[in-house]
């Protein structure tokens, strides 16, 4: 993917995590790096708590160099259901921050594991405070941060009103926002309109497609206008990463195929149609 664009394309590993609740492909991050590189992506976003022995910075750096791709970001996914971080959550976050110190420019991508929409107002307020706190610690180490809302029915940041509360409460001096276009449309919003509304916060982007049957579709096979979104990002000279996090049902059986498909679709169907 060597077109002259201000942004770069990478891939998440959640496509593999979907199988067997993360058990089927446990410990295969090296294989995922190989497939992502073969697909033509130039970056990867692993899930910090799902990295196996490549959580070791030396091993991770060696594998990335072998395949010629970068650590674009690291997903820090925790429940964060207290009024502040638990001691265990704080330690995990600090370990992720320490790893990212070895990879300058890689983004700490915070995301809450959904556990229900009870006590919504208090939990949203607590989540924002925790995200701001974690991001501040990372920013003090020179690490860029970005918050990633999601859209399961048990998520506390899935609807338009949720987005308003959370995005307008983030400390923009230490964290940005990762619009995930599939999660946005799954929350009954227009992805491009929402991205334009909060454009100043965007410093990382996730792509997935959606068909509402019941949710996500293979890249390019759904209803998300990925071409218009990508064109807008090009027009505003967005310089960050676009990370593909395909959750189409095909990923349950063959995440390698899905990742290779996405790389091919971006290279041959998306990029050539940009103006």
Buried (B, 14 or more C-beta within 10 A) or exposed (E): BEEEBEBBBBBBBBBBBBBEEBEEBBEBBBEBBBBBBEBBBBBBBBBBBBBBEBBEBEBBBEBBEEBEBBBBBBBBBBEBBEEEBBEEBBEBBBBBBEBBBEBEBBBBBBBBBBBEBEEBEEBBBBBBBBBBBBBBBBBEEEBBBBBBBBBBEEBBBBBBEBBEBBBEBBBBEBBBBBBBBBBBBBBEBBBBEBBEBBBEBBBBBBBBBBBEEEBBBBBBBBEBBBBEBBBBBBEEEBEBBBBBBBBBBBBBEEBBBBBBBBBBBBBEEBBEEEE
